[in-house]
Amino acid sequence: MKACMRLAPALLPLLLAACGEPVPQGPSLLVITLDTTRADVLGCYGSPLGATPRLDRLAGESVQLERAYAPMPQTLPSHATLFTGLSPRRHGAVENARVLDPDVETLAGDLARRGWDTAACIGALVLEQGTGIERGFAHFDQPQGVARDSQHPVERRAAAVTDAALWWAGRRADPSRPYLLWVHYYDPHGPYEPAQERVPLAAVRAEVERRERAAPGELSGAELPEIARLWHGYVNEVAEVDAQVGRLLDGLRERGLLERTAVLVVGDHGEGLMEHGEKGHGATIHEELMRVPVLLSAPGVAPARAAGALELQDLLATAYEAAGLGTPPAGAEGRSRWPEIRGTRPWTPQPLVVERPFYLPGGERALRADAHDYGFGLLAAVVLGDEKLLREPDGRERLFDLAADPAELVDLAERRPQSRARLAALLDQWLKDHPPPGDGAEVSDERREVLRQLGYVEEGR
């Protein structure tokens, strides 16, 4: 057996059979991550725009988590949390310019060791090989080529990602073996350049005007027509991803690869579309950046909607239990919320912490690939039930009631001193229990250039 294991991972299924190893038993797992996709742009989360018919259909067949929080508004930290069940401070990738701790176990590593086929098809090099996110994947397909300019980094459209995933699915050496397939769609990340218009501008403009009437002042920093054009580009990028998710599911079904497969769809973080004057992501931790869609289907599991709040590090253990995969990788700090989701245990609110490190002393965001500690300050928030305490880098605290004020416009810190004190104490305790990681590996010149092209590192840094 040891002689077999020293050979190429791609040959593992055939070699296991040759060595007399039985085909592992258990469901396959399809993980679809939607980069820069906020929950409220999907129809199943209340959007009236009709941009996501395939995801909405999948939601009707899945357990839909109404309140799922990303740990940080950045791609690598959130993906690493999803695949390890650890907060960024525990897995080490607290910034796109950092890498996953080499000693941390991953979903792919665990399933590969148990005999699953493992493959990943990536939409942009922010998740390239060398970040640690590739560990455990026998097949890791990432974009190739040279960036056109600073606004067009090395990435690929959703259609090309789907092509790569279906190519792998059609060429598996042993179709009877369970698999883990991760498909990452990057399109909604700016700049928004949709291949076609699936949602008309007039409909988007009407929705922007409705939002402004519902929460006057939430959308700021530009005139409404300009904000509507921004939303129009973003929504149509999401619509293109939705169409490709449908093509992926159809293609896998045609190949007989969905019958015994659990499907997890999750956003890594949201996007600011001029709420609180923020365009893009990374500089704030308001709900539009931190609330992400999560859909989970598994063989034999009835559709449901779960209203309790959940953090991304809980998804690994939750998916393992839902899919019948047994015990998640050792060391995961997230816990399964499957009993609460299925109603066999009451959903007790737990404090959820989100954060964004690397702020300059004055509160300005520090887009620096060499900022290897938290010395520039910390923007953090704790959510408990419907209350959210947001602590600025300068120590100022604001308190929001998310049920009455989902736009986070009314600061209740002075009016609810007991809530403020209780949540502040919870945040302080979490920060004490989760010290910042060490400096980690130095960023290579090549990685720094990739991050600069993707807009995560300033020119000249």
PyMOL commands that set and color helices and strands:
alter all, ss='L'
color gray80, all
select helices_A, chain A and resi 2-5+9-18+39-41+43-45+53-59+75-84+88-91+107-113+125-127+158-169+201-214+224-254+287-290+312-323+338-342+417-433+445-453
alter helices_A, ss='H'
color red, helices_A
select strands_A, chain A and resi 28-34+63-69+117-121+139-141+179-185+261-267+272-275+278-280+291-297+304-311+352-357+378-384+387-391+397-401
alter strands_A, ss='S'
color yellow, strands_A
deselect
rebuild
show_as cartoon
